[in-house]
Every structure is written in C-alpha cells, then in structure tokens.
Amino acid sequence: MRPSRDSLGKRGEAEAAGYLRGIGYRIVATRERVLRGDIDIVALDGRTVVFVEVRSRTDTNHGHPAETVGHQKQRRVAQLATAYIRRHRLEDCSVRIDVVTVTFDGPDGRPNVEHFQNAFESP
C-alpha cells in the first residue's frame, strides 16, 4: 500500500531535517505557515537563513523529485521566503533557497536524500 501524499511529505520533511542537522544546519522551523502557504523547513547554515523546499517520492519511476520544482513553485517559495524575512525582520541576513529531495527506494529500504544548495533565486 502506498503512503498518502501527506504522510509521504511528512516523512520526507523529517528525513530532510535529520540530514540537514547531520551536516550542521540548525532547524529553526518546519512547516512554517506564511501567506496561506507553508515553508517546509527554515534553517540556519552558519549565519545564512536557508529556506528549504522538500520534495519526496516513493521512487523515481516517474522522474526525479527535483523536477517537480518548476518556475511557479520557485516563485511561490521565493514569495513565502520574502514574507518570512519581513515578518521576522531578517532583511540584513544573507538568504538562500535549497531543495532537498527524498526518495524512499534506497538500498535496504533506506531513503535516498539529495541536497541542492542555492537551487534557485532567493529574495
């Protein structure tokens, strides 16, 4: 039985957050609600505020999860990041947008996590 889209997303976000912690990021927020939308993960990489879009799939039979971050999604994530920056008065901080993909078809059932830093234009 395939997991629901929401449960797959939550699992992917949890895996992504664990991965990011493992490479030294500090997770500030998950599923942060802004402008009637959600930022999957807000993290700090040193002094840089990083907005992370997480894309999860059970496999790559229908393409890589990163392919699902098209121009419209990029524009929306940038809008949400800008609103977050304004809300928290972070205009003087360096900012970037990363994409983390998680596929649950790795060897031994382990998820495969890929990290794309500075994946597209940040605010």
N, C-alpha and C positions, 0 to 999 in steps of 0.2 A: 504494500500500500504506500502510495506517495504521500509525503507530508503536505499539509496545507501550505499555501503560499505564505501565510502569516507566520506559521511555526518554522518554516524554512528560513524566512527572513530573520526571525529572532535568533535561530541557531547560527546563522551566518554572521550576524552582528556580534554575537557572543564570541565566536571564533576569531573574528577580526579584532575585537577589543583585546582578547588574550594575546594575539600575535603582536599587536601594537605595544602592549605593556612589555612583552618579551624583548622588544628592540628598544625599550627605553622611553616610550611615549607615556605621558601622564593623561589618563582619560578624565576629561572634565565633565562630560555629559553624554548620555546616549538617548536616542530618540527625542531630541530636544525640539519642542513644538515652537514654531515661528511662522508667522504669516499664513496660517492654515496649512502648514506643511511641516515635515519633520526633517531635521538634520540627523542622519544616522549616528554619527559619532563626532564629538568635538574633543580635540586632544591638544596637548602641548608637546611639541618636539623642540626641546630646549626653550627658546624664547619665541618660537613661531607658533601661532594659533593655526591648527590644522583642522579643516572640515573634511570629514571622510564619508564618501558615498560607498556603501557596501552593496555588492551585487552577489546573490547566491543562486546556485543551481545544483540540481541533483547530479548532473553530468554535463558534458559538453557536446552531446549528440546533435543539438540544435544551435551550436555556436558557443563561443566563449562569452561568459557573463559580462565582460568589459564592453562587448559590442552593443549592449543594451543601454549604454550611457550616451545617447545621441545628443544632438545640439539642443533640443528642447529641454532635456533633463539637465544638461550642463547649465543652461541659462537659469533654470529653476533653482538649482543648488547654489549658484552664484547669488541669486536674489535672496535666498534664505540666509546665506553667509553674511551678506551685507546687512540684513536686518538684525542678525545676531550681534554683529560688530557694533552697530549703532546702539542696540539695547544695552549692551554691556560696556559701552564707551571704550572700545578697543581700537579706535581709529589709528593710534600711534604704533600698533603692533604689526609685525610682519605676519602675513597670512598666506596660506596656500590651501589648495584643494587636492586631496588624494583620492584615489579609488582603490578599494581592496575587494578582490573577488575571492569567493569561496566556492569550491565545487566539492561535493561530498561523494566523489568517486575515486578517492586516492587509494593507494595500496593499504591493505588491512583495514579498510573502512575509514581510514583517517582522512580528514578534509585536506584539500589542497588549497593553500592560501597564497595569493599573489598580490603584491603591493605595487601600485603605480603612483610614485610621488609626483606632485605637481602635474596631475593628469590633464588639467585644463585651466584656463584663465581664472584667476581668483579676483575678488573685488579690489 
